Every structure is written in structure tokens, then in C-alpha cells.
């Protein structure tokens, strides 16, 4: 193999190694998006100051409130409303009777079940 070809091959291998090392040590710049009742939100890809459980919870989403109400016997959901510190989920049980589940909007605790 001629010396010039060998030098070019060594240069390419060295350049590939430097690029690979640079990519391996570069921070990840991944971002995500979430789509919910409040619209589209960009997740910057880092959680400054949070542990593995994520950011501190502020309030229940409508989906979380519905899941909690289903555990209390609600089958068909007619509506989910927020009234101050409470979430009210209205619907019917498996027999078709009306049921209203009142939740604490921060903790998710069931305050009342009205049948």
C-alpha cells in the first residue's frame, strides 16, 4: 500500500474517532411535547430540581379525575367540572343511576359520592 494512501486512511480513521468521541460526550438535546386541555406544551427535556417522580403536582387533570371516579363506580361520564378546590365528575353507574363524585382537585381524595 502506498504511503499516501496509508496516510489518508489513518487520517480518516482518526477523524472518525474524534467525531465519535465528540458525539458520545455531547449532551442530549431532546425535547418532547404534551397535548392536553391547556393546549400544546413543550417539555424542555430536563427537570431542574425534581426527583424521579417529576414535578410537584398542582392539580388533577380531567383524565385523572375521571379515573378516580371510575374506581368509585362511575361508568359513563357526562361531565367533569372544576369548582374552586374541588373537581366534580358527573355520570351514571352500571345500572344507569346518576352518580356524582366530588374530589379534592389537588390531592385526588374522594370527598363525597352522591347517588
N, C-alpha and C positions, 0 to 999 in steps of 0.2 A: 504494500500500500504506500503510495507516495506520501511524503512528509506533509505537503499542503493539504491533502485530503484528510489525513490524520488530525492535523491541527484544526480543520473546520469541524470535524466530528467531535473533538474534545470541547471546542467552543460551544457547540450546540448542546452537548450533554451538560456542561457547566451552566449554560443559560437556563436550560430546563430545570435543573436542580435549584437554581436561585428563585425562579418563578414558583416552583412547587413549595419551597420553604416560605416564600412571601405569602402565598395563599393559605398555608397551614397556620401561620401566626396572625393573620388578619382577623379582626373582629367580625362577627356576623352582623350584617345589616338587614336582617329580616324584619318585615313588618306584616301585620295582619289587619284585617278589618272585621268588624262585627256589625250586623244589621239587626236592629231591634226597634221597639216602639219609639225610641228617641231619635231614630234615623241611623245614618251610617256613621260609625266612629272608627278612627284609625288607632290601632294598637301599636305603639312605637317599638315594641319588641323587647322592652326591658321593664323591669319592675324595681324601681328605686325604693329601697327601704322596706319591701314586702318580703314575707317569708313564702314558703311553697304553697300556702293556701290562697295566695293572691291578695288583692287589695281589701281593706276593711269593707264590710258590707254596709251599704247605706239604706237601701230599701228593696223590698221584694219586687221582682218583675211580675207581670201579669201571668206569665207561664208558670213561675214558681208558686204563685198564689193558687192557680188552678190545680197544680199537682197536689198541694197540701189539702185543698178542698175535696179532691177526689178520694183521698185517704179517709175523709170523714163521711163518705157515702154519696157524694155528688157524682152523677153520671153524665148528664147533659148540661153543659154550661150555657147560660143565657147571657151573662154579662159579668164583667169584673170592673168594679169602681173603687177609686181611692177617695176616702173621706177623712181628711186630716191624717191622724196617725194610724188609721185603720184601712184595711182592704176588705171589700165586701164582694163575695162571689155568690152569684145567684144562679139557680138552675133547678134540676129535678133529680130525684133518686131513681133507683132501678124500677120502682113501682109507678113512677110518673108523678109522685107527690112533690110539691115545691119544697125546696130546701135553700137556706141562706147560711153561708159560713162567713163569720166575721173573724179577721186575722189582724194581728199586730203587724203593721207594714215594715217594721224594722227587724224584729226577731223571727217572725213567721209563726209565733204562738197562736193557737186557736183560742179566741176569746169567747165565742158563742156559736152554737149551731141551732138554727131555728127551723123547725119542720112544720 
